[in-house]
Amino acid sequence: MADHAKRFVYILRSVKYRDRRYVGVTADLPARLRAHNGGQNPSTAPRKPWAVDVSIEFGSERMAVRFEKYLKSGSGHEFTERHFEDRL
């Protein structure tokens, strides 16, 4: 069965704790951000509010989940620092 559901891999940054990020995957980014900022995720609730730093749309859930898993790995953390960190 083909997977045609679009998914977003997203990186959130805490507004208060700028060094804190969260990586996730969703089909509805605005709703997911509201859930994070509403305290519905135990791992992000203590550092809310959150803002979207990066979102990447994928054509399939499988590709998105693979990329999310990569970003949560050691080399994925390095990739995020190198390519998505807003430094001069």
HUHU-V647161 format. One record per helix or strand of 2 or more residues. SS is the DSSP state (h for helix, s for strand). FROM is the first residue (numbers start at 0). LEN is the number of residues. If there is no record, write none. Layout:
SS_FROM_LEN, SS_FROM_LEN
This chain:
s_6_8, s_20_6, h_28_9, h_41_4, s_49_9, h_60_11, h_73_11
